[in-house]
Amino acid sequence: MKMTASKLRQNIYRVLDEVLDSGVPLEIERRGKILKISPPETTSKFSRLEKRDCILVEPQELVHIDWSDEWKP
């Protein structure tokens, strides 16, 4: 979607809401150059985590461990 800065100024809140709702970036022409308004990427901060192997046994083995010797209240 493209528009001029003057047209953006007339309807700025409606246009910004439309960009957020649709996810389509908006290009604005100003003094012969193009500016771009785009919604933020919707990636979870958890998706950037590196997968690690912490438990090297089957989960059922952990359920049946006897911790009574280790437990000191």
Distance bins in CASP14 RR format, pairs under 12 A and 6 or more apart:
PFRMAT RR
TARGET T0000
AUTHOR 0000-0000-0000
RMODE 2
METHOD distances of the structure
MODEL  1
1 7 0 0 0 0 0 1 0 0 0 0 0
1 8 0 0 0 0 0 1 0 0 0 0 0
1 15 0 0 0 0 1 0 0 0 0 0 0
1 18 0 0 0 0 1 0 0 0 0 0 0
1 19 1 0 0 1 0 0 0 0 0 0 0
1 22 0 0 0 0 1 0 0 0 0 0 0
1 23 0 0 0 0 0 1 0 0 0 0 0
1 24 1 0 1 0 0 0 0 0 0 0 0
1 25 1 0 0 1 0 0 0 0 0 0 0
1 26 1 0 1 0 0 0 0 0 0 0 0
1 27 1 0 0 1 0 0 0 0 0 0 0
1 28 0 0 0 0 1 0 0 0 0 0 0
1 29 0 0 0 0 0 1 0 0 0 0 0
1 36 0 0 0 0 0 1 0 0 0 0 0
1 37 0 0 0 0 1 0 0 0 0 0 0
1 38 0 0 0 0 0 1 0 0 0 0 0
2 8 0 0 0 0 0 1 0 0 0 0 0
2 15 0 0 0 0 0 1 0 0 0 0 0
2 24 0 0 0 0 0 1 0 0 0 0 0
2 25 0 0 0 0 0 1 0 0 0 0 0
2 26 1 0 0 1 0 0 0 0 0 0 0
2 27 1 0 1 0 0 0 0 0 0 0 0
2 28 1 0 0 1 0 0 0 0 0 0 0
2 29 1 0 0 1 0 0 0 0 0 0 0
2 30 0 0 0 0 0 1 0 0 0 0 0
2 34 0 0 0 0 1 0 0 0 0 0 0
2 35 0 0 0 0 0 1 0 0 0 0 0
2 36 0 0 0 0 0 1 0 0 0 0 0
2 37 0 0 0 0 0 1 0 0 0 0 0
3 9 0 0 0 0 1 0 0 0 0 0 0
3 10 0 0 0 0 1 0 0 0 0 0 0
3 11 0 0 0 0 1 0 0 0 0 0 0
3 12 0 0 0 0 0 1 0 0 0 0 0
3 14 0 0 0 0 0 1 0 0 0 0 0
3 15 1 0 0 1 0 0 0 0 0 0 0
3 18 0 0 0 0 0 1 0 0 0 0 0
3 19 0 0 0 0 0 1 0 0 0 0 0
3 25 0 0 0 0 0 1 0 0 0 0 0
3 26 1 0 0 1 0 0 0 0 0 0 0
3 27 1 0 0 1 0 0 0 0 0 0 0
3 28 1 0 0 1 0 0 0 0 0 0 0
3 29 1 0 0 1 0 0 0 0 0 0 0
3 30 0 0 0 0 0 1 0 0 0 0 0
3 34 0 0 0 0 0 1 0 0 0 0 0
3 35 0 0 0 0 0 1 0 0 0 0 0
3 36 0 0 0 0 0 1 0 0 0 0 0
3 37 0 0 0 0 0 1 0 0 0 0 0
4 10 0 0 0 0 1 0 0 0 0 0 0
4 11 0 0 0 0 0 1 0 0 0 0 0
4 15 0 0 0 0 0 1 0 0 0 0 0
4 26 0 0 0 0 0 1 0 0 0 0 0
4 27 0 0 0 0 0 1 0 0 0 0 0
4 28 1 0 0 1 0 0 0 0 0 0 0
4 29 1 0 1 0 0 0 0 0 0 0 0
4 30 1 0 0 1 0 0 0 0 0 0 0
4 31 0 0 0 0 0 1 0 0 0 0 0
4 32 0 0 0 0 0 1 0 0 0 0 0
4 34 0 0 0 0 0 1 0 0 0 0 0
4 35 0 0 0 0 0 1 0 0 0 0 0
5 11 0 0 0 0 0 1 0 0 0 0 0
5 12 0 0 0 0 0 1 0 0 0 0 0
5 15 0 0 0 0 0 1 0 0 0 0 0
5 26 0 0 0 0 0 1 0 0 0 0 0
5 27 0 0 0 0 0 1 0 0 0 0 0
5 28 1 0 1 0 0 0 0 0 0 0 0
5 29 1 0 0 1 0 0 0 0 0 0 0
5 30 1 0 1 0 0 0 0 0 0 0 0
5 31 0 0 0 0 1 0 0 0 0 0 0
5 32 0 0 0 0 0 1 0 0 0 0 0
5 33 0 0 0 0 0 1 0 0 0 0 0
5 34 0 0 0 0 0 1 0 0 0 0 0
5 35 0 0 0 0 1 0 0 0 0 0 0
5 37 0 0 0 0 0 1 0 0 0 0 0
6 12 0 0 0 0 0 1 0 0 0 0 0
6 28 0 0 0 0 1 0 0 0 0 0 0
6 29 0 0 0 0 1 0 0 0 0 0 0
6 30 0 0 0 0 1 0 0 0 0 0 0
7 14 0 0 0 0 0 1 0 0 0 0 0
7 15 0 0 0 0 1 0 0 0 0 0 0
7 26 0 0 0 0 0 1 0 0 0 0 0
7 27 0 0 0 0 0 1 0 0 0 0 0
7 28 0 0 0 0 1 0 0 0 0 0 0
7 29 0 0 0 0 1 0 0 0 0 0 0
7 30 0 0 0 0 0 1 0 0 0 0 0
8 14 0 0 0 0 0 1 0 0 0 0 0
8 15 1 0 1 0 0 0 0 0 0 0 0
8 16 0 0 0 0 1 0 0 0 0 0 0
8 18 0 0 0 0 0 1 0 0 0 0 0
8 19 0 0 0 0 0 1 0 0 0 0 0
8 26 1 0 0 1 0 0 0 0 0 0 0
8 27 0 0 0 0 0 1 0 0 0 0 0
8 28 1 0 1 0 0 0 0 0 0 0 0
8 29 0 0 0 0 1 0 0 0 0 0 0
8 30 0 0 0 0 1 0 0 0 0 0 0
8 35 0 0 0 0 1 0 0 0 0 0 0
8 37 0 0 0 0 1 0 0 0 0 0 0
9 15 0 0 0 0 1 0 0 0 0 0 0
9 16 0 0 0 0 0 1 0 0 0 0 0
9 28 0 0 0 0 1 0 0 0 0 0 0
9 30 0 0 0 0 0 1 0 0 0 0 0
11 17 0 0 0 0 1 0 0 0 0 0 0
11 18 0 0 0 0 1 0 0 0 0 0 0
11 19 0 0 0 0 0 1 0 0 0 0 0
11 26 0 0 0 0 0 1 0 0 0 0 0
12 18 0 0 0 0 0 1 0 0 0 0 0
12 19 0 0 0 0 0 1 0 0 0 0 0
12 26 0 0 0 0 0 1 0 0 0 0 0
12 28 0 0 0 0 0 1 0 0 0 0 0
12 37 0 0 0 0 0 1 0 0 0 0 0
13 19 0 0 0 0 0 1 0 0 0 0 0
13 20 0 0 0 0 0 1 0 0 0 0 0
14 20 0 0 0 0 0 1 0 0 0 0 0
14 21 0 0 0 0 0 1 0 0 0 0 0
14 26 0 0 0 0 0 1 0 0 0 0 0
15 21 0 0 0 0 0 1 0 0 0 0 0
15 22 0 0 0 0 0 1 0 0 0 0 0
15 24 0 0 0 0 0 1 0 0 0 0 0
15 25 0 0 0 0 0 1 0 0 0 0 0
15 26 1 0 0 1 0 0 0 0 0 0 0
15 27 0 0 0 0 0 1 0 0 0 0 0
15 28 0 0 0 0 1 0 0 0 0 0 0
15 37 0 0 0 0 1 0 0 0 0 0 0
16 22 0 0 0 0 0 1 0 0 0 0 0
16 23 0 0 0 0 0 1 0 0 0 0 0
16 25 0 0 0 0 0 1 0 0 0 0 0
16 26 0 0 0 0 1 0 0 0 0 0 0
16 28 0 0 0 0 0 1 0 0 0 0 0
16 37 1 0 0 1 0 0 0 0 0 0 0
16 38 0 0 0 0 0 1 0 0 0 0 0
16 39 0 0 0 0 1 0 0 0 0 0 0
17 23 0 0 0 0 0 1 0 0 0 0 0
17 26 0 0 0 0 0 1 0 0 0 0 0
17 37 0 0 0 0 0 1 0 0 0 0 0
17 39 0 0 0 0 0 1 0 0 0 0 0
18 24 0 0 0 0 1 0 0 0 0 0 0
18 25 0 0 0 0 0 1 0 0 0 0 0
18 26 1 0 0 1 0 0 0 0 0 0 0
18 37 0 0 0 0 0 1 0 0 0 0 0
18 39 0 0 0 0 0 1 0 0 0 0 0
19 25 1 0 0 1 0 0 0 0 0 0 0
19 26 1 0 1 0 0 0 0 0 0 0 0
19 27 0 0 0 0 0 1 0 0 0 0 0
19 28 0 0 0 0 0 1 0 0 0 0 0
19 36 0 0 0 0 0 1 0 0 0 0 0
19 37 1 0 1 0 0 0 0 0 0 0 0
19 38 1 0 0 1 0 0 0 0 0 0 0
19 39 1 0 1 0 0 0 0 0 0 0 0
19 40 0 0 0 0 0 1 0 0 0 0 0
20 26 0 0 0 0 0 1 0 0 0 0 0
20 37 0 0 0 0 1 0 0 0 0 0 0
20 38 0 0 0 0 1 0 0 0 0 0 0
20 39 1 0 1 0 0 0 0 0 0 0 0
20 40 0 0 0 0 1 0 0 0 0 0 0
20 42 0 0 0 0 0 1 0 0 0 0 0
21 39 0 0 0 0 1 0 0 0 0 0 0
22 37 0 0 0 0 0 1 0 0 0 0 0
22 38 0 0 0 0 0 1 0 0 0 0 0
22 39 0 0 0 0 1 0 0 0 0 0 0
23 37 0 0 0 0 0 1 0 0 0 0 0
23 38 1 0 0 1 0 0 0 0 0 0 0
23 39 1 0 1 0 0 0 0 0 0 0 0
23 40 0 0 0 0 1 0 0 0 0 0 0
23 41 0 0 0 0 0 1 0 0 0 0 0
23 42 0 0 0 0 1 0 0 0 0 0 0
24 36 0 0 0 0 0 1 0 0 0 0 0
24 37 0 0 0 0 0 1 0 0 0 0 0
24 38 0 0 0 0 1 0 0 0 0 0 0
24 39 0 0 0 0 1 0 0 0 0 0 0
25 34 0 0 0 0 0 1 0 0 0 0 0
25 35 0 0 0 0 0 1 0 0 0 0 0
25 36 1 0 1 0 0 0 0 0 0 0 0
25 37 1 0 0 1 0 0 0 0 0 0 0
25 38 1 1 0 0 0 0 0 0 0 0 0
25 39 1 0 0 1 0 0 0 0 0 0 0
25 40 0 0 0 0 0 1 0 0 0 0 0
25 41 0 0 0 0 0 1 0 0 0 0 0
26 34 0 0 0 0 0 1 0 0 0 0 0
26 35 0 0 0 0 1 0 0 0 0 0 0
26 36 1 0 0 1 0 0 0 0 0 0 0
26 37 1 0 1 0 0 0 0 0 0 0 0
26 38 1 0 0 1 0 0 0 0 0 0 0
26 39 0 0 0 0 1 0 0 0 0 0 0
27 33 0 0 0 0 0 1 0 0 0 0 0
27 34 1 0 1 0 0 0 0 0 0 0 0
27 35 1 0 0 1 0 0 0 0 0 0 0
27 36 1 0 1 0 0 0 0 0 0 0 0
27 37 0 0 0 0 1 0 0 0 0 0 0
27 38 0 0 0 0 1 0 0 0 0 0 0
28 34 1 0 0 1 0 0 0 0 0 0 0
28 35 1 0 1 0 0 0 0 0 0 0 0
28 36 1 0 0 1 0 0 0 0 0 0 0
28 37 1 0 0 1 0 0 0 0 0 0 0
28 38 0 0 0 0 0 1 0 0 0 0 0
29 35 1 0 0 1 0 0 0 0 0 0 0
29 36 0 0 0 0 0 1 0 0 0 0 0
30 36 0 0 0 0 0 1 0 0 0 0 0
30 37 0 0 0 0 0 1 0 0 0 0 0
41 47 0 0 0 0 0 1 0 0 0 0 0
41 48 0 0 0 0 0 1 0 0 0 0 0
43 49 0 0 0 0 0 1 0 0 0 0 0
54 62 0 0 0 0 0 1 0 0 0 0 0
55 61 0 0 0 0 1 0 0 0 0 0 0
55 62 1 0 0 1 0 0 0 0 0 0 0
55 65 0 0 0 0 0 1 0 0 0 0 0
56 62 0 0 0 0 0 1 0 0 0 0 0
57 63 0 0 0 0 0 1 0 0 0 0 0
57 64 0 0 0 0 0 1 0 0 0 0 0
57 65 0 0 0 0 1 0 0 0 0 0 0
58 64 0 0 0 0 0 1 0 0 0 0 0
58 65 0 0 0 0 0 1 0 0 0 0 0
59 65 0 0 0 0 0 1 0 0 0 0 0
65 71 0 0 0 0 0 1 0 0 0 0 0
END
